[in-house]
Amino acid sequence: MTPMLSVAIGATLVMYALAMLIALVRLFRGPRAQDRVLAADFVYVVGTLVMLVLAIRYDSGMYFESALLMALFGFVSSVALAKFLLRGEVIE
Amino acid sequence: MDIPWHEVVVAALLPTSGAVVLSAAFGLLRLPDFFLRMHAPALAATLAAWIVAFASIVHVSARTGEPSLRAVLVIVLLSITVPVTTMMLARAALFRQRLAGDPSPPPL
């Protein structure tokens, strides 16, 4: 791996981390519950992208599986939270 | 300097996706209304995810010498799940705002 690629990967990860921090600001500030759920879902999506970038960084196929798992769990948790906001309970 | 061409492609694509994700986060922070804010994360789930998947395909294919399409699986999963999440969240937000007596969607 050339230094150019590792610098590019580092810059990308820093930008992702900054985006996650900004989303955390929105998560803590609110103002309502749906804003917090939206910010948490965004953090999950960016986490999936981080896993894909780490798969490039470490030349490992294992990170693809963890990216799939993160996408799946993010979907399940966001849908459960949205359902909770809609009805007040997750499973009716 | 003999930099392999695929590393140039990957090194150009990855910071682009980082910038897209960062602009999506700024949209999430700065847009004034919830229904406007819902538009911002779609940027990360579509454009940035496609760019990263393409970079990953180029990198792994060039390293192993055979086409590798595993990153497409993540794209397929994201493009199935993200619209469902967005729809559910929009309906929940609309329901809650109407329950609270807000005129929603708000007048422009």
N, CA and C atoms of all chains as a GROMACS GRO file, in nm:
protein
  600
    1MET      N    1   0.084  -0.120   0.000
    1MET     CA    2   0.000   0.000   0.000
    1MET      C    3   0.088   0.124   0.000
    2THR      N    4   0.065   0.210  -0.098
    2THR     CA    5   0.146   0.331  -0.109
    2THR      C    6   0.104   0.432  -0.001
    3PRO      N    7   0.195   0.526   0.034
    3PRO     CA    8   0.158   0.628   0.133
    3PRO      C    9   0.039   0.711   0.090
    4MET      N   10   0.023   0.732  -0.043
    4MET     CA   11  -0.090   0.811  -0.091
    4MET      C   12  -0.221   0.746  -0.050
    5LEU      N   13  -0.230   0.614  -0.066
    5LEU     CA   14  -0.356   0.547  -0.034
    5LEU      C   15  -0.381   0.548   0.116
    6SER      N   16  -0.276   0.529   0.196
    6SER     CA   17  -0.301   0.528   0.341
    6SER      C   18  -0.338   0.667   0.391
    7VAL      N   19  -0.282   0.772   0.330
    7VAL     CA   20  -0.323   0.908   0.367
    7VAL      C   21  -0.469   0.931   0.328
    8ALA      N   22  -0.507   0.883   0.208
    8ALA     CA   23  -0.647   0.900   0.164
    8ALA      C   24  -0.742   0.826   0.257
    9ILE      N   25  -0.705   0.705   0.298
    9ILE     CA   26  -0.791   0.628   0.388
    9ILE      C   27  -0.802   0.697   0.523
   10GLY      N   28  -0.687   0.749   0.572
   10GLY     CA   29  -0.691   0.820   0.700
   10GLY      C   30  -0.780   0.943   0.695
   11ALA      N   31  -0.768   1.019   0.584
   11ALA     CA   32  -0.851   1.139   0.570
   11ALA      C   33  -0.998   1.101   0.563
   12THR      N   34  -1.028   0.992   0.492
   12THR     CA   35  -1.168   0.949   0.483
   12THR      C   36  -1.224   0.910   0.619
   13LEU      N   37  -1.143   0.834   0.696
   13LEU     CA   38  -1.190   0.792   0.829
   13LEU      C   39  -1.210   0.912   0.920
   14VAL      N   40  -1.120   1.012   0.910
   14VAL     CA   41  -1.136   1.132   0.991
   14VAL      C   42  -1.265   1.205   0.954
   15MET      N   43  -1.294   1.212   0.823
   15MET     CA   44  -1.418   1.280   0.781
   15MET      C   45  -1.540   1.203   0.829
   16TYR      N   46  -1.534   1.070   0.824
   16TYR     CA   47  -1.646   0.990   0.875
   16TYR      C   48  -1.666   1.014   1.025
   17ALA      N   49  -1.554   1.018   1.098
   17ALA     CA   50  -1.564   1.038   1.243
   17ALA      C   51  -1.624   1.175   1.274
   18LEU      N   52  -1.582   1.275   1.196
   18LEU     CA   53  -1.638   1.410   1.214
   18LEU      C   54  -1.788   1.410   1.185
   19ALA      N   55  -1.828   1.339   1.079
   19ALA     CA   56  -1.971   1.331   1.046
   19ALA      C   57  -2.049   1.263   1.158
   20MET      N   58  -1.989   1.158   1.216
   20MET     CA   59  -2.056   1.089   1.328
   20MET      C   60  -2.069   1.182   1.448
   21LEU      N   61  -1.966   1.263   1.474
   21LEU     CA   62  -1.972   1.356   1.587
   21LEU      C   63  -2.082   1.460   1.565
   22ILE      N   64  -2.092   1.510   1.440
   22ILE     CA   65  -2.197   1.608   1.410
   22ILE      C   66  -2.334   1.545   1.429
   23ALA      N   67  -2.347   1.419   1.384
   23ALA     CA   68  -2.475   1.349   1.403
   23ALA      C   69  -2.504   1.329   1.552
   24LEU      N   70  -2.398   1.308   1.632
   24LEU     CA   71  -2.418   1.293   1.777
   24LEU      C   72  -2.466   1.424   1.838
   25VAL      N   73  -2.418   1.538   1.785
   25VAL     CA   74  -2.469   1.667   1.832
   25VAL      C   75  -2.620   1.674   1.810
   26ARG      N   76  -2.662   1.632   1.689
   26ARG     CA   77  -2.806   1.633   1.659
   26ARG      C   78  -2.880   1.533   1.749
   27LEU      N   79  -2.814   1.420   1.779
   27LEU     CA   80  -2.879   1.319   1.862
   27LEU      C   81  -2.901   1.370   2.004
   28PHE      N   82  -2.804   1.444   2.057
   28PHE     CA   83  -2.820   1.493   2.193
   28PHE      C   84  -2.909   1.617   2.198
   29ARG      N   85  -2.911   1.695   2.089
   29ARG     CA   86  -2.986   1.820   2.092
   29ARG      C   87  -3.134   1.797   2.067
   30GLY      N   88  -3.165   1.693   1.992
   30GLY     CA   89  -3.306   1.664   1.964
   30GLY      C   90  -3.358   1.742   1.847
   31PRO      N   91  -3.462   1.824   1.855
   31PRO     CA   92  -3.538   1.852   1.976
   31PRO      C   93  -3.642   1.745   2.008
   32ARG      N   94  -3.680   1.662   1.912
   32ARG     CA   95  -3.784   1.564   1.942
   32ARG      C   96  -3.727   1.425   1.920
   33ALA      N   97  -3.806   1.325   1.957
   33ALA     CA   98  -3.757   1.186   1.955
   33ALA      C   99  -3.724   1.142   1.814
   34GLN      N  100  -3.804   1.185   1.714
   34GLN     CA  101  -3.777   1.138   1.578
   34GLN      C  102  -3.645   1.191   1.525
   35ASP      N  103  -3.602   1.310   1.570
   35ASP     CA  104  -3.470   1.360   1.530
   35ASP      C  105  -3.359   1.271   1.584
   36ARG      N  106  -3.378   1.227   1.708
   36ARG     CA  107  -3.276   1.139   1.766
   36ARG      C  108  -3.268   1.006   1.693
   37VAL      N  109  -3.383   0.949   1.659
   37VAL     CA  110  -3.382   0.822   1.585
   37VAL      C  111  -3.315   0.839   1.449
   38LEU      N  112  -3.344   0.952   1.384
   38LEU     CA  113  -3.283   0.980   1.253
   38LEU      C  114  -3.131   0.989   1.265
   39ALA      N  115  -3.084   1.059   1.368
   39ALA     CA  116  -2.939   1.073   1.386
   39ALA      C  117  -2.874   0.938   1.417
   40ALA      N  118  -2.942   0.853   1.497
   40ALA     CA  119  -2.886   0.721   1.528
   40ALA      C  120  -2.878   0.635   1.403
   41ASP      N  121  -2.981   0.644   1.318
   41ASP     CA  122  -2.980   0.569   1.193
   41ASP      C  123  -2.866   0.615   1.102
   42PHE      N  124  -2.843   0.748   1.100
   42PHE     CA  125  -2.733   0.801   1.020
   42PHE      C  126  -2.598   0.749   1.070
   43VAL      N  127  -2.582   0.744   1.203
   43VAL     CA  128  -2.456   0.692   1.259
   43VAL      C  129  -2.437   0.546   1.219
   44TYR      N  130  -2.546   0.469   1.217
   44TYR     CA  131  -2.535   0.329   1.174
   44TYR      C  132  -2.489   0.319   1.028
   45VAL      N  133  -2.546   0.403   0.942
   45VAL     CA  134  -2.508   0.397   0.800
   45VAL      C  135  -2.360   0.434   0.783
   46VAL      N  136  -2.317   0.538   0.854
   46VAL     CA  137  -2.176   0.577   0.844
   46VAL      C  138  -2.085   0.468   0.901
   47GLY      N  139  -2.132   0.399   1.005
   47GLY     CA  140  -2.054   0.287   1.059
   47GLY      C  141  -2.037   0.176   0.957
   48THR      N  142  -2.143   0.150   0.879
   48THR     CA  143  -2.132   0.051   0.770
   48THR      C  144  -2.025   0.093   0.670
   49LEU      N  145  -2.024   0.224   0.635
   49LEU     CA  146  -1.924   0.272   0.540
   49LEU      C  147  -1.783   0.262   0.598
   50VAL      N  148  -1.770   0.287   0.729
   50VAL     CA  149  -1.640   0.274   0.795
   50VAL      C  150  -1.589   0.131   0.781
   51MET      N  151  -1.680   0.033   0.798
   51MET     CA  152  -1.639  -0.107   0.783
   51MET      C  153  -1.589  -0.135   0.641
   52LEU      N  154  -1.656  -0.077   0.540
   52LEU     CA  155  -1.611  -0.098   0.402
   52LEU      C  156  -1.472  -0.038   0.380
   53VAL      N  157  -1.449   0.081   0.438
   53VAL     CA  158  -1.317   0.144   0.422
   53VAL      C  159  -1.210   0.062   0.494
   54LEU      N  160  -1.244   0.008   0.613
   54LEU     CA  161  -1.147  -0.075   0.685
   54LEU      C  162  -1.117  -0.204   0.609
   55ALA      N  163  -1.214  -0.255   0.533
   55ALA     CA  164  -1.188  -0.372   0.449
   55ALA      C  165  -1.082  -0.341   0.344
   56ILE      N  166  -1.083  -0.216   0.292
   56ILE     CA  167  -0.978  -0.176   0.198
   56ILE      C  168  -0.846  -0.160   0.271
   57ARG      N  169  -0.852  -0.098   0.390
   57ARG     CA  170  -0.729  -0.067   0.463
   57ARG      C  171  -0.653  -0.193   0.502
   58TYR      N  172  -0.724  -0.294   0.552
   58TYR     CA  173  -0.656  -0.412   0.604
   58TYR      C  174  -0.661  -0.531   0.508
   59ASP      N  175  -0.713  -0.511   0.386
   59ASP     CA  176  -0.718  -0.617   0.286
   59ASP      C  177  -0.782  -0.744   0.340
   60SER      N  178  -0.892  -0.729   0.412
   60SER     CA  179  -0.953  -0.844   0.476
   60SER      C  180  -1.100  -0.854   0.437
   61GLY      N  181  -1.145  -0.975   0.407
   61GLY     CA  182  -1.285  -0.992   0.370
   61GLY      C  183  -1.379  -0.996   0.488
   62MET      N  184  -1.322  -1.011   0.609
   62MET     CA  185  -1.406  -1.021   0.728
   62MET      C  186  -1.490  -0.895   0.748
   63TYR      N  187  -1.435  -0.780   0.705
   63TYR     CA  188  -1.506  -0.654   0.731
   63TYR      C  189  -1.634  -0.644   0.650
   64PHE      N  190  -1.642  -0.717   0.538
   64PHE     CA  191  -1.767  -0.715   0.462
   64PHE      C  192  -1.880  -0.776   0.542
   65GLU      N  193  -1.850  -0.886   0.612
   65GLU     CA  194  -1.953  -0.948   0.695
   65GLU      C  195  -1.998  -0.854   0.805
   66SER      N  196  -1.902  -0.785   0.868
   66SER     CA  197  -1.943  -0.695   0.975
   66SER      C  198  -2.019  -0.576   0.919
   67ALA      N  199  -1.986  -0.534   0.795
   67ALA     CA  200  -2.065  -0.426   0.733
   67ALA      C  201  -2.208  -0.471   0.709
   68LEU      N  202  -2.224  -0.594   0.662
   68LEU     CA  203  -2.359  -0.648   0.642
   68LEU      C  204  -2.435  -0.654   0.774
   69LEU      N  205  -2.366  -0.702   0.878
   69LEU     CA  206  -2.432  -0.713   1.008
   69LEU      C  207  -2.473  -0.577   1.061
   70MET      N  208  -2.384  -0.476   1.043
   70MET     CA  209  -2.418  -0.342   1.092
   70MET      C  210  -2.536  -0.285   1.017
   71ALA      N  211  -2.541  -0.307   0.885
   71ALA     CA  212  -2.655  -0.258   0.807
   71ALA      C  213  -2.784  -0.324   0.854
   72LEU      N  214  -2.776  -0.455   0.880
   72LEU     CA  215  -2.895  -0.530   0.921
   72LEU      C  216  -2.944  -0.487   1.059
   73PHE      N  217  -2.851  -0.477   1.155
   73PHE     CA  218  -2.893  -0.440   1.291
   73PHE      C  219  -2.939  -0.294   1.297
   74GLY      N  220  -2.875  -0.209   1.216
   74GLY     CA  221  -2.921  -0.070   1.211
   74GLY      C  222  -3.063  -0.060   1.159
   75PHE      N  223  -3.093  -0.143   1.056
   75PHE     CA  224  -3.229  -0.144   1.001
   75PHE      C  225  -3.329  -0.191   1.106
   76VAL      N  226  -3.296  -0.302   1.173
   76VAL     CA  227  -3.391  -0.358   1.271
   76VAL      C  228  -3.415  -0.260   1.385
   77SER      N  229  -3.308  -0.199   1.435
   77SER     CA  230  -3.325  -0.109   1.549
   77SER      C  231  -3.400   0.017   1.509
   78SER      N  232  -3.371   0.069   1.389
   78SER     CA  233  -3.441   0.191   1.347
   78SER      C  234  -3.589   0.165   1.324
   79VAL      N  235  -3.621   0.050   1.263
   79VAL     CA  236  -3.762   0.018   1.241
   79VAL      C  237  -3.833  -0.004   1.375
   80ALA      N  238  -3.764  -0.071   1.470
   80ALA     CA  239  -3.825  -0.092   1.601
   80ALA      C  240  -3.851   0.041   1.671
   81LEU      N  241  -3.755   0.133   1.662
   81LEU     CA  242  -3.774   0.264   1.726
   81LEU      C  243  -3.884   0.343   1.659
   82ALA      N  244  -3.891   0.337   1.524
   82ALA     CA  245  -3.996   0.410   1.453
   82ALA      C  246  -4.133   0.352   1.489
   83LYS      N  247  -4.140   0.219   1.499
   83LYS     CA  248  -4.266   0.155   1.538
   83LYS      C  249  -4.304   0.196   1.679
   84PHE      N  250  -4.205   0.205   1.765
   84PHE     CA  251  -4.232   0.247   1.902
   84PHE      C  252  -4.286   0.390   1.906
   85LEU      N  253  -4.228   0.477   1.823
   85LEU     CA  254  -4.275   0.616   1.820
   85LEU      C  255  -4.417   0.622   1.764
   86LEU      N  256  -4.450   0.529   1.672
   86LEU     CA  257  -4.581   0.534   1.609
   86LEU      C  258  -4.690   0.484   1.703
   87ARG      N  259  -4.663   0.376   1.775
   87ARG     CA  260  -4.769   0.308   1.850
   87ARG      C  261  -4.748   0.308   2.000
   88GLY      N  262  -4.624   0.331   2.045
   88GLY     CA  263  -4.599   0.320   2.188
   88GLY      C  264  -4.560   0.181   2.231
   89GLU      N  265  -4.558   0.085   2.135
   89GLU     CA  266  -4.508  -0.048   2.166
   89GLU      C  267  -4.452  -0.106   2.037
   90VAL      N  268  -4.356  -0.200   2.051
   90VAL     CA  269  -4.286  -0.250   1.934
   90VAL      C  270  -4.362  -0.366   1.871
   91ILE      N  271  -4.402  -0.464   1.954
   91ILE     CA  272  -4.473  -0.581   1.903
   91ILE      C  273  -4.616  -0.577   1.957
   92GLU      N  274  -4.712  -0.577   1.865
   92GLU     CA  275  -4.851  -0.567   1.910
   92GLU      C  276  -4.912  -0.706   1.923
   93MET      N  277   0.849   0.734  -0.969
   93MET     CA  278   0.727   0.697  -0.895
   93MET      C  279   0.642   0.606  -0.982
   94ASP      N  280   0.617   0.485  -0.936
   94ASP     CA  281   0.525   0.398  -1.007
   94ASP      C  282   0.412   0.358  -0.913
   95ILE      N  283   0.313   0.446  -0.910
   95ILE     CA  284   0.195   0.418  -0.829
   95ILE      C  285   0.097   0.339  -0.913
   96PRO      N  286   0.048   0.225  -0.863
   96PRO     CA  287  -0.051   0.148  -0.941
   96PRO      C  288  -0.176   0.231  -0.966
   97TRP      N  289  -0.235   0.213  -1.086
   97TRP     CA  290  -0.348   0.298  -1.124
   97TRP      C  291  -0.467   0.275  -1.033
   98HIS      N  292  -0.484   0.151  -0.983
   98HIS     CA  293  -0.604   0.127  -0.903
   98HIS      C  294  -0.595   0.198  -0.769
   99GLU      N  295  -0.472   0.218  -0.718
   99GLU     CA  296  -0.461   0.291  -0.592
   99GLU      C  297  -0.493   0.439  -0.613
  100VAL      N  298  -0.461   0.492  -0.732
  100VAL     CA  299  -0.498   0.630  -0.762
  100VAL      C  300  -0.650   0.645  -0.762
  101VAL      N  301  -0.717   0.546  -0.827
  101VAL     CA  302  -0.864   0.552  -0.833
  101VAL      C  303  -0.923   0.546  -0.693
  102VAL      N  304  -0.874   0.449  -0.612
  102VAL     CA  305  -0.928   0.432  -0.477
  102VAL      C  306  -0.900   0.555  -0.392
  103ALA      N  307  -0.777   0.610  -0.404
  103ALA     CA  308  -0.741   0.727  -0.325
  103ALA      C  309  -0.817   0.851  -0.368
  104ALA      N  310  -0.869   0.853  -0.492
  104ALA     CA  311  -0.953   0.965  -0.532
  104ALA      C  312  -1.097   0.945  -0.486
  105LEU      N  313  -1.145   0.820  -0.487
  105LEU     CA  314  -1.286   0.795  -0.456
  105LEU      C  315  -1.315   0.809  -0.306
  106LEU      N  316  -1.224   0.758  -0.221
  106LEU     CA  317  -1.256   0.753  -0.078
  106LEU      C  318  -1.275   0.891  -0.016
  107PRO      N  319  -1.185   0.990  -0.035
  107PRO     CA  320  -1.212   1.122   0.024
  107PRO      C  321  -1.336   1.188  -0.034
  108THR      N  322  -1.371   1.154  -0.161
  108THR     CA  323  -1.496   1.207  -0.216
  108THR      C  324  -1.616   1.160  -0.134
  109SER      N  325  -1.617   1.030  -0.102
  109SER     CA  326  -1.728   0.979  -0.022
  109SER      C  327  -1.725   1.039   0.118
  110GLY      N  328  -1.604   1.064   0.171
  110GLY     CA  329  -1.595   1.130   0.301
  110GLY      C  330  -1.656   1.268   0.298
  111ALA      N  331  -1.630   1.341   0.190
  111ALA     CA  332  -1.687   1.476   0.179
  111ALA      C  333  -1.839   1.470   0.166
  112VAL      N  334  -1.890   1.371   0.092
  112VAL     CA  335  -2.035   1.357   0.078
  112VAL      C  336  -2.100   1.328   0.214
  113VAL      N  337  -2.036   1.235   0.290
  113VAL     CA  338  -2.091   1.201   0.422
  113VAL      C  339  -2.087   1.322   0.515
  114LEU      N  340  -1.979   1.399   0.504
  114LEU     CA  341  -1.967   1.518   0.590
  114LEU      C  342  -2.074   1.620   0.556
  115SER      N  343  -2.103   1.638   0.425
  115SER     CA  344  -2.208   1.733   0.389
  115SER      C  345  -2.345   1.682   0.432
  116ALA      N  346  -2.364   1.549   0.430
  116ALA     CA  347  -2.490   1.494   0.481
  116ALA      C  348  -2.504   1.522   0.630
  117ALA      N  349  -2.393   1.510   0.705
  117ALA     CA  350  -2.398   1.538   0.849
  117ALA      C  351  -2.427   1.685   0.875
  118PHE      N  352  -2.369   1.773   0.793
  118PHE     CA  353  -2.398   1.916   0.811
  118PHE      C  354  -2.544   1.945   0.781
  119GLY      N  355  -2.599   1.875   0.680
  119GLY     CA  356  -2.741   1.891   0.653
  119GLY      C  357  -2.826   1.846   0.769
  120LEU      N  358  -2.786   1.734   0.830
  120LEU     CA  359  -2.858   1.684   0.948
  120LEU      C  360  -2.854   1.785   1.062
  121LEU      N  361  -2.743   1.857   1.072
  121LEU     CA  362  -2.728   1.952   1.183
  121LEU      C  363  -2.797   2.084   1.153
  122ARG      N  364  -2.791   2.132   1.029
  122ARG     CA  365  -2.826   2.271   1.002
  122ARG      C  366  -2.967   2.291   0.949
  123LEU      N  367  -3.027   2.189   0.887
  123LEU     CA  368  -3.160   2.211   0.828
  123LEU      C  369  -3.262   2.238   0.938
  124PRO      N  370  -3.360   2.327   0.912
  124PRO     CA  371  -3.442   2.378   1.021
  124PRO      C  372  -3.556   2.286   1.067
  125ASP      N  373  -3.604   2.196   0.979
  125ASP     CA  374  -3.724   2.122   1.013
  125ASP      C  375  -3.697   1.973   1.002
  126PHE      N  376  -3.774   1.894   1.076
  126PHE     CA  377  -3.748   1.749   1.075
  126PHE      C  378  -3.764   1.689   0.936
  127PHE      N  379  -3.870   1.730   0.865
  127PHE     CA  380  -3.894   1.669   0.733
  127PHE      C  381  -3.790   1.714   0.631
  128LEU      N  382  -3.728   1.831   0.652
  128LEU     CA  383  -3.615   1.868   0.568
  128LEU      C  384  -3.492   1.788   0.607
  129ARG      N  385  -3.478   1.766   0.738
  129ARG     CA  386  -3.362   1.692   0.787
  129ARG      C  387  -3.360   1.548   0.740
  130MET      N  388  -3.479   1.493   0.712
  130MET     CA  389  -3.483   1.354   0.667
  130MET      C  390  -3.412   1.335   0.533
  131HIS      N  391  -3.400   1.443   0.454
  131HIS     CA  392  -3.338   1.428   0.323
  131HIS      C  393  -3.186   1.406   0.331
  132ALA      N  394  -3.124   1.463   0.436
  132ALA     CA  395  -2.978   1.464   0.440
  132ALA      C  396  -2.916   1.324   0.449
  133PRO      N  397  -2.961   1.233   0.538
  133PRO     CA  398  -2.892   1.104   0.547
  133PRO      C  399  -2.902   1.020   0.421
  134ALA      N  400  -2.998   1.048   0.332
  134ALA     CA  401  -3.007   0.972   0.206
  134ALA      C  402  -2.880   0.988   0.124
  135LEU      N  403  -2.815   1.104   0.138
  135LEU     CA  404  -2.689   1.128   0.068
  135LEU      C  405  -2.583   1.026   0.109
  136ALA      N  406  -2.576   0.996   0.238
  136ALA     CA  407  -2.478   0.898   0.286
  136ALA      C  408  -2.515   0.757   0.244
  137ALA      N  409  -2.645   0.727   0.242
  137ALA     CA  410  -2.686   0.589   0.215
  137ALA      C  411  -2.686   0.557   0.067
  138THR      N  412  -2.688   0.658  -0.019
  138THR     CA  413  -2.688   0.628  -0.162
  138THR      C  414  -2.554   0.662  -0.227
  139LEU      N  415  -2.524   0.792  -0.240
  139LEU     CA  416  -2.406   0.832  -0.317
  139LEU      C  417  -2.277   0.787  -0.250
  140ALA      N  418  -2.262   0.817  -0.120
  140ALA     CA  419  -2.137   0.781  -0.053
  140ALA      C  420  -2.119   0.630  -0.048
  141ALA      N  421  -2.229   0.557  -0.024
  141ALA     CA  422  -2.217   0.411  -0.017
  141ALA      C  423  -2.181   0.353  -0.153
  142TRP      N  424  -2.238   0.410  -0.260
  142TRP     CA  425  -2.201   0.362  -0.393
  142TRP      C  426  -2.055   0.388  -0.422
  143ILE      N  427  -2.007   0.508  -0.385
  143ILE     CA  428  -1.866   0.542  -0.412
  143ILE      C  429  -1.773   0.448  -0.337
  144VAL      N  430  -1.803   0.424  -0.208
  144VAL     CA  431  -1.717   0.335  -0.130
  144VAL      C  432  -1.721   0.193  -0.184
  145ALA      N  433  -1.840   0.147  -0.224
  145ALA     CA  434  -1.850   0.011  -0.278
  145ALA      C  435  -1.771  -0.001  -0.407
  146PHE      N  436  -1.777   0.102  -0.491
  146PHE     CA  437  -1.701   0.099  -0.615
  146PHE      C  438  -1.551   0.097  -0.588
  147ALA      N  439  -1.507   0.179  -0.491
  147ALA     CA  440  -1.365   0.179  -0.454
  147ALA      C  441  -1.322   0.043  -0.402
  148SER      N  442  -1.410  -0.018  -0.321
  148SER     CA  443  -1.378  -0.149  -0.266
  148SER      C  444  -1.369  -0.254  -0.376
  149ILE      N  445  -1.461  -0.250  -0.472
  149ILE     CA  446  -1.460  -0.346  -0.582
  149ILE      C  447  -1.331  -0.330  -0.663
  150VAL      N  448  -1.295  -0.204  -0.693
  150VAL     CA  449  -1.173  -0.179  -0.772
  150VAL      C  450  -1.051  -0.230  -0.696
  151HIS      N  451  -1.044  -0.199  -0.567
  151HIS     CA  452  -0.926  -0.237  -0.488
  151HIS      C  453  -0.911  -0.389  -0.479
  152VAL      N  454  -1.019  -0.456  -0.437
  152VAL     CA  455  -1.009  -0.601  -0.416
  152VAL      C  456  -0.988  -0.673  -0.549
  153SER      N  457  -1.056  -0.626  -0.655
  153SER     CA  458  -1.038  -0.690  -0.786
  153SER      C  459  -0.896  -0.674  -0.836
  154ALA      N  460  -0.837  -0.556  -0.816
  154ALA     CA  461  -0.700  -0.536  -0.863
  154ALA      C  462  -0.601  -0.613  -0.778
  155ARG      N  463  -0.630  -0.629  -0.650
  155ARG     CA  464  -0.536  -0.701  -0.564
  155ARG      C  465  -0.539  -0.850  -0.589
  156THR      N  466  -0.659  -0.908  -0.607
  156THR     CA  467  -0.667  -1.052  -0.623
  156THR      C  468  -0.661  -1.096  -0.769
  157GLY      N  469  -0.684  -1.002  -0.863
  157GLY     CA  470  -0.676  -1.038  -1.003
  157GLY      C  471  -0.802  -1.097  -1.060
  158GLU      N  472  -0.907  -1.110  -0.978
  158GLU     CA  473  -1.034  -1.160  -1.030
  158GLU      C  474  -1.146  -1.072  -0.976
  159PRO      N  475  -1.257  -1.059  -1.052
  159PRO     CA  476  -1.363  -0.967  -1.008
  159PRO      C  477  -1.423  -1.009  -0.875
  160SER      N  478  -1.436  -0.911  -0.788
  160SER     CA  479  -1.491  -0.937  -0.654
  160SER      C  480  -1.607  -0.841  -0.632
  161LEU      N  481  -1.726  -0.895  -0.613
  161LEU     CA  482  -1.846  -0.812  -0.606
  161LEU      C  483  -1.913  -0.820  -0.469
  162ARG      N  484  -1.834  -0.847  -0.365
  162ARG     CA  485  -1.898  -0.865  -0.233
  162ARG      C  486  -1.955  -0.735  -0.181
  163ALA      N  487  -1.893  -0.620  -0.218
  163ALA     CA  488  -1.942  -0.493  -0.168
  163ALA      C  489  -2.080  -0.460  -0.223
  164VAL      N  490  -2.115  -0.521  -0.338
  164VAL     CA  491  -2.248  -0.497  -0.395
  164VAL      C  492  -2.357  -0.546  -0.300
  165LEU      N  493  -2.324  -0.651  -0.223
  165LEU     CA  494  -2.420  -0.705  -0.126
  165LEU      C  495  -2.460  -0.600  -0.024
  166VAL      N  496  -2.361  -0.521   0.021
  166VAL     CA  497  -2.390  -0.415   0.117
  166VAL      C  498  -2.480  -0.309   0.054
  167ILE      N  499  -2.452  -0.277  -0.074
  167ILE     CA  500  -2.534  -0.178  -0.146
  167ILE      C  501  -2.678  -0.227  -0.158
  168VAL      N  502  -2.692  -0.356  -0.194
  168VAL     CA  503  -2.828  -0.412  -0.208
  168VAL      C  504  -2.902  -0.405  -0.076
  169LEU      N  505  -2.833  -0.445   0.030
  169LEU     CA  506  -2.898  -0.443   0.163
  169LEU      C  507  -2.935  -0.300   0.203
  170LEU      N  508  -2.843  -0.206   0.182
  170LEU     CA  509  -2.872  -0.067   0.219
  170LEU      C  510  -2.988  -0.011   0.137
  171SER      N  511  -2.991  -0.042   0.006
  171SER     CA  512  -3.096   0.018  -0.076
  171SER      C  513  -3.230  -0.049  -0.052
  172ILE      N  514  -3.233  -0.168   0.012
  172ILE     CA  515  -3.362  -0.224   0.052
  172ILE      C  516  -3.406  -0.164   0.185
  173THR      N  517  -3.313  -0.152   0.280
  173THR     CA  518  -3.353  -0.121   0.417
  173THR      C  519  -3.373   0.028   0.441
  174VAL      N  520  -3.291   0.114   0.379
  174VAL     CA  521  -3.298   0.257   0.412
  174VAL      C  522  -3.432   0.320   0.373
  175PRO      N  523  -3.491   0.291   0.255
  175PRO     CA  524  -3.623   0.350   0.226
  175PRO      C  525  -3.730   0.306   0.325
  176VAL      N  526  -3.724   0.178   0.369
  176VAL     CA  527  -3.823   0.130   0.465
  176VAL      C  528  -3.812   0.209   0.596
  177THR      N  529  -3.687   0.226   0.644
  177THR     CA  530  -3.666   0.303   0.766
  177THR      C  531  -3.717   0.445   0.752
  178THR      N  532  -3.686   0.506   0.636
  178THR     CA  533  -3.726   0.646   0.616
  178THR      C  534  -3.877   0.659   0.613
  179MET      N  535  -3.945   0.565   0.544
  179MET     CA  536  -4.091   0.571   0.539
  179MET      C  537  -4.152   0.556   0.677
  180MET      N  538  -4.103   0.456   0.754
  180MET     CA  539  -4.158   0.434   0.888
  180MET      C  540  -4.137   0.556   0.975
  181LEU      N  541  -4.017   0.615   0.966
  181LEU     CA  542  -3.986   0.730   1.050
  181LEU      C  543  -4.069   0.852   1.011
  182ALA      N  544  -4.090   0.869   0.879
  182ALA     CA  545  -4.171   0.982   0.834
  182ALA      C  546  -4.315   0.967   0.882
  183ARG      N  547  -4.368   0.844   0.873
  183ARG     CA  548  -4.505   0.823   0.920
  183ARG      C  549  -4.517   0.844   1.069
  184ALA      N  550  -4.416   0.797   1.144
  184ALA     CA  551  -4.418   0.817   1.290
  184ALA      C  552  -4.411   0.966   1.323
  185ALA      N  553  -4.325   1.040   1.251
  185ALA     CA  554  -4.311   1.183   1.280
  185ALA      C  555  -4.439   1.259   1.246
  186LEU      N  556  -4.502   1.222   1.132
  186LEU     CA  557  -4.627   1.286   1.092
  186LEU      C  558  -4.735   1.259   1.196
  187PHE      N  559  -4.745   1.133   1.240
  187PHE     CA  560  -4.844   1.094   1.341
  187PHE      C  561  -4.823   1.172   1.471
  188ARG      N  562  -4.696   1.180   1.513
  188ARG     CA  563  -4.668   1.248   1.640
  188ARG      C  564  -4.693   1.397   1.631
  189GLN      N  565  -4.658   1.457   1.514
  189GLN     CA  566  -4.680   1.602   1.503
  189GLN      C  567  -4.827   1.634   1.497
  190ARG      N  568  -4.906   1.549   1.428
  190ARG     CA  569  -5.050   1.575   1.424
  190ARG      C  570  -5.113   1.553   1.559
  191LEU      N  571  -5.062   1.454   1.632
  191LEU     CA  572  -5.113   1.428   1.766
  191LEU      C  573  -5.085   1.547   1.858
  192ALA      N  574  -4.969   1.614   1.835
  192ALA     CA  575  -4.932   1.728   1.918
  192ALA      C  576  -5.003   1.856   1.874
  193GLY      N  577  -5.081   1.848   1.763
  193GLY     CA  578  -5.157   1.965   1.720
  193GLY      C  579  -5.082   2.056   1.626
  194ASP      N  580  -4.963   2.014   1.579
  194ASP     CA  581  -4.891   2.098   1.483
  194ASP      C  582  -4.955   2.085   1.346
  195PRO      N  583  -4.959   2.194   1.268
  195PRO     CA  584  -4.997   2.178   1.128
  195PRO      C  585  -4.881   2.116   1.052
  196SER      N  586  -4.899   1.991   1.007
  196SER     CA  587  -4.785   1.931   0.941
  196SER      C  588  -4.831   1.860   0.815
  197PRO      N  589  -4.755   1.862   0.708
  197PRO     CA  590  -4.625   1.929   0.699
  197PRO      C  591  -4.639   2.080   0.711
  198PRO      N  592  -4.539   2.145   0.771
  198PRO     CA  593  -4.550   2.288   0.800
  198PRO      C  594  -4.560   2.371   0.673
  199PRO      N  595  -4.626   2.486   0.678
  199PRO     CA  596  -4.633   2.572   0.559
  199PRO      C  597  -4.496   2.623   0.520
  200LEU      N  598  -4.472   2.631   0.390
  200LEU     CA  599  -4.338   2.672   0.342
  200LEU      C  600  -4.319   2.823   0.356
   0.00000   0.00000   0.00000
